[in-house]
Amino acid sequence: MKLEQLRTFLAVIDHGTFSRAAEALRISQSTVSVHVAGLEQSVGVRLLERGPRLARTTAAGGVLKGYASRIIALIEEASRRLRAEEISPT
């Protein structure tokens, strides 16, 4: 599981399609597909049902969505905290 894959997975959920997620992330649609396929391969289950107009989470995708959101939020929180602190090199 890679951070980029999780961000892409959440973007597909948020935007409903691979192409709209690609536009929002400013990457190609094929890159979105590669990220999602890689994520599905790494966890060993299908996370999204691909329809003609919409991508929807599977039951497993719904579970991962919650974790992925929390992981991204924690990373963003840590980054903000570190930028706010005066951390001197040791």
Backbone torsions as a table, in degrees:
resi	resn	phi	psi	omega
1	MET	NA	123.8	179.9
2	LYS	-114.8	151.0	-178.8
3	LEU	-57.7	-43.8	179.3
4	GLU	-60.4	-38.5	179.1
5	GLN	-64.8	-42.3	179.6
6	LEU	-65.7	-43.0	177.7
7	ARG	-60.6	-42.3	-179.9
8	THR	-66.5	-44.0	177.7
9	PHE	-56.2	-47.3	178.8
10	LEU	-65.2	-35.8	178.7
11	ALA	-65.3	-39.4	177.6
12	VAL	-62.9	-43.2	178.8
13	ILE	-63.1	-46.8	-177.3
14	ASP	-64.9	-37.5	-174.1
15	HIS	-99.9	-11.7	172.9
16	GLY	87.5	-24.6	179.2
17	THR	-139.0	160.1	178.8
18	PHE	-67.2	-38.8	-177.6
19	SER	-68.6	-40.6	177.9
20	ARG	-69.5	-34.7	175.5
21	ALA	-64.1	-41.5	178.9
22	ALA	-61.1	-44.0	178.4
23	GLU	-61.0	-45.7	-177.9
24	ALA	-64.5	-37.1	-178.6
25	LEU	-87.4	-9.1	-177.6
26	ARG	60.1	45.5	174.2
27	ILE	-131.9	171.5	-179.6
28	SER	-77.9	158.1	177.4
29	GLN	-63.7	-35.0	179.0
30	SER	-65.7	-33.6	176.5
31	THR	-66.8	-39.3	175.4
32	VAL	-59.2	-46.9	179.5
33	SER	-60.6	-41.9	179.1
34	VAL	-64.4	-43.4	179.3
35	HIS	-61.7	-47.0	-178.3
36	VAL	-66.7	-43.5	179.1
37	ALA	-62.4	-40.8	178.3
38	GLY	-64.3	-40.5	177.7
39	LEU	-64.6	-45.3	178.8
40	GLU	-61.6	-39.4	178.9
41	GLN	-66.4	-40.5	-177.7
42	SER	-68.7	-31.2	179.4
43	VAL	-95.0	-14.2	174.7
44	GLY	80.3	15.0	177.6
45	VAL	-142.0	157.5	175.2
46	ARG	-77.2	131.6	-176.6
47	LEU	-104.8	-25.7	-177.7
48	LEU	-130.3	138.7	169.8
49	GLU	-94.1	122.4	-178.1
50	ARG	-95.5	118.9	177.1
51	GLY	-108.3	175.7	-179.0
52	PRO	-65.4	-26.8	-177.8
53	ARG	-123.8	-12.9	-171.6
54	LEU	-151.6	143.6	171.7
55	ALA	-104.2	130.7	-179.6
56	ARG	-124.8	151.7	179.7
57	THR	-73.4	145.2	167.6
58	THR	-80.1	179.3	176.4
59	ALA	-59.5	-43.1	178.6
60	ALA	-65.2	-39.2	177.9
61	GLY	-62.5	-36.5	177.1
62	GLY	-64.6	-38.2	177.0
63	VAL	-66.1	-47.9	-178.2
64	LEU	-65.4	-32.7	179.7
65	LYS	-54.2	-46.3	179.7
66	GLY	-61.7	-45.2	178.8
67	TYR	-66.6	-43.8	-179.0
68	ALA	-60.9	-41.8	178.5
69	SER	-62.0	-42.5	179.7
70	ARG	-67.6	-40.5	179.2
71	ILE	-61.5	-47.7	179.9
72	ILE	-62.4	-44.0	-179.8
73	ALA	-62.1	-41.2	179.2
74	LEU	-65.8	-40.7	178.5
75	ILE	-64.2	-43.4	178.6
76	GLU	-64.5	-40.3	177.9
77	GLU	-63.3	-44.0	178.8
78	ALA	-62.2	-42.2	179.3
79	SER	-62.8	-44.6	178.2
80	ARG	-61.9	-43.4	-178.4
81	ARG	-63.6	-43.4	-179.6
82	LEU	-66.6	-37.5	176.9
83	ARG	-67.2	-31.8	-177.9
84	ALA	-78.3	-26.5	-178.0
85	GLU	-83.0	149.1	170.6
86	GLU	-92.0	98.5	-177.3
87	ILE	-105.9	120.4	178.8
88	SER	-97.7	146.7	179.1
89	PRO	-66.7	148.1	179.2
90	THR	-94.8	NA	NA
